[in-house]
Amino acid sequence: MQEFAKGPMTIKEFENIKSQEGVICELIDGIVMMSRPNIEHQKILTNLSGELYQYLKDKKCKSFSEIEVRLNNDILVPDISIICDFSKFTEQKYEGAPDIVVEILSPSTMFNDFNIKSGKYMNAGVKEYWLIDPKSKTVIVNDYVNKTMISYEKSESLKSNIVSDLEIDLNDIFM
């Protein structure tokens, strides 16, 4: 993940930045971070988004890919957010904690995803935080409500404690 050249900035300054096409910008602790997902990342994102859409299409909660989420003074762009409270949407972003956040790891974002974002999501009220590792074909589910962490392999089915009956065959995600 590439840091923007300018030092710490405010949310107002961040919102005035014109991002490059295909680049995702986040504001974390006043520093702008930019990344560009690779093809494997995009395949996993597409596969998981399709599975979530099918499961959630007749339910209260919905999934969103790469939307801006404001948590206090940070603007994050999770790969996928599952949201059940639609009252916090503005025209541009979601103002609060999604119920579930999914991040697909890459070498450039791994440190932030594991160390910085994890704490920010937990402290803001995210209920589950999924970390998908394309290399090892595993998913770690951090359940902040029940204070558990479970690792799932490609041959297993991921289960959510937050969205009832949600079960995803990881063979369909890591194709």
N, C-alpha and C positions, 0 to 999 in steps of 0.2 A: 504494500500500500504506500503510495507516494504522498509525502507531505507537501502541502501548498507552500510556496516560498514565503508568504507573509507570516508574521508572528501571530500571537493570539488575537482573535477577533470576536466580535459580538454576533449574536444571531442576526441582527439587522444588517451588518456588513456581509455576513454569509449569504443572506438572501439576495443581495445585490450582485453576487458573482454569476457570471454567465458560464455554465459548465459546457465542456466539450461534448460533442455527440458521442454516445456510447460510454461515457465516463460517469461513474457514480461518485458524488461528493457527500461527505459526512463532516459534521462539526463535532469534534470530541475534545472536551476541555479547552476550547478556544482555538484548536488547531484544525485546519481543513485537511482531510484525508481523501485522496482520490484513488480509485482502482478501476480496472477494466477486466471483467470476468472472461475466463477462457472457455473453450468449447465444451470441455467436460463439465464445468460448472453449469453452463447453460443447459446441457442435456439433463442433468440431475434436477435443475430448477424446473424445467419443462415437465419432466416426468412426475415429479412430486406435485407440482401445481395441478396437473391433470387429475391425479388421484384425489387430491384434496377437494377439487371442484366437484368431482363425482360424489364424494361422500357428503359434502356440505351443501349441495345445491338446494335441498329441501329443508335445511336446518336454519336455526337462528344465527349461528356464526358463519362468517365467510372468510376466505383466504384472499390475500392480496400480495402481489409480487412487487418488490422493490419500491414501496411507498415510503415517503419521508415520515419519520416518527419523531416528534419532539418530546424529549424527556428532560425536564428542567431546562438547563442551558445547553443541551446537546441536541443535535439533529442527526439521527441515525437512519440508515436505509437498510433494514433487514432484507435478506433475500426473500423471505416469505413471512408475512404476519397473519395470524388468525385472530380475528376481531369479532367480539360479540356485542359490543356497545358502540353503536354508530353515532352517538351524540357528540363524540369528540372529533369528528371530521371537520376540517375546514376545506376550502377549495383546493388547497395545495398539500396539506399534510394531515396526519393524525396527531392530536394533542394529548398524548398520554400513553399508557402502557398497553400494548396488545396483550391478549390472553396467552398466545403462544408466539414465540419468535424462532425462526429457523435461519441459521447461517451455514452456508456451504464454505468450507475452509479452502484456503489457497495459501501457498507459502507467504505471500505478501500481506495477508490479513490474519493469519493464524494467531499471532501474539495478541493483537487487539481483540479478536473474537473470544479467545480463552481467558484473557486476563482483565482487560478493561471493560469490554462490553458486557461480559457476564455479570460483573458487579453492578453496572449501571442498570441492566435489565432487572436484576433481582431487587435492587433498592427502589426501583420505580414501580414495582408491582406486577411484572410479567410473571405468569404462573408456571410456564414451561419454556425452557430454552433448549432447542435442538441444535447440536453441532454435527454437521455431516462432513465426514472425511472421505473425499473421492479416492484417495490413494489406498487406504486400508479397507474401503467399502464398509464403513461402520457409521453408526449414528449414536451419539451420546445424548440421552434425554435427561436434562436437569429439571426435576420437578421441585420448584421452589416452595410450593404449598405443603407437600408431604415430606420435604427435605430428603429426597432420594435422588440418586443418579444411576441410570441403567445404560449399559452399552449394548447395542444390537449389531449383529453381523448381517452381511448380505443374505444369508440363508434364513434369516428370522423375520418375524413380523413385529414391527414397532407398534406399541400400544400407548395411548395417551391416557393419563388419569384425569386430565382436565376436560377434554371433549369426550363424552361418554361413547363407548363402543367404537371409537376410532382405532382402526387397526390397518396398518399398511404393510403389504408384502414388499420387503426391501429388494427382492429380485426384480420387481417392476420399476424400481427407482434406479438401481445400478445396472442398467442394461448394457 
